[in-house]
Amino acid sequence: MSKNVTPYKDSTLGKKEQVTQMFDTISGNYDGLNRVISFGIDVKWRKKVLQLVSEKNPENILDIATGTGDLAILMTKTKAKKIIGLDISAGMLEVGKKKIADKKLDNIIEMVIGDSESMPFPDNHFDAITVSFGIRNFETLEKGLAEILRVLKPNGIFVILETSVPTKTPYKQGYRFYTKNILPIIGKIFSKDDVAYGYLSESASVFPYGEVLNNILRKIGFIDVIAMPQTFGVATIYSASKK
């Protein structure tokens, strides 16, 4: 299992509370900063998630750690009748609600404040579940994944988009330099929270990825688990299903 990295080293709060505080603080400029940090490539990755989910023709979708709702909004292209965006940060959800209202998608997307490790949904409920750049913020990874398995319908699809670490030279060295030295500086310049992007960088560096995460998903009970590295391995898309 990965080292349990938290945003605020001197805080007495648990990881979940610290992550909530951090995202509430940076919610106002989160979208723009993400485009800068990823050079806009994250948009391309999300479109690949959309393609995987669209192939299943889902009627209802759950987007966990939805943040400001980028992926939930993109999921409307699947023609799903109902999309729920779940997040623990009220600040991020408020930004997302405004975006959804501006696009007149209120009738399809519902933004819900809630904990991914204890969700207010019945068993076997969703045709598709997505998480983009969110599972490394779970306080207990296995508990969160087990909860996702519970609310996913049999034969439903679960898709994760998450950062990973390149394994080939020179991408490995370039990634390490960028995340350790450049990313935190960009975060400090543009964000109200000096430590937020340092945390996001550190948490990404220690989070299990590739076959390690595949095996955790299988251990929880997911089937048909596949990892698809993106852009030299700086991110990975995972697809899984349920018996």
Buried (B, 14 or more C-beta within 10 A) or exposed (E): EBEEBBBBEEEEEEBBBBBBBBBBBBBBEBBEBBEBBBEEBBEEBBEBBBEBBBEBEBBBBBBBBBBBBBBBBBBBEBEBEBBBBBBBBEBBBBBBBEBBEEEEBEEBBBBBBBBBBEBEBEEEBBBBBBBBBBBBBBBBBBBBBBBBBBBBBEEBBBBBBBBBBBEEEEBBEEBEEBBEEEBBEBBBEBBEBEBBBBBBBBBBBEBBBBEEBBEBBEEBEBEBBEBBBBBBBBBBBBBBBBE
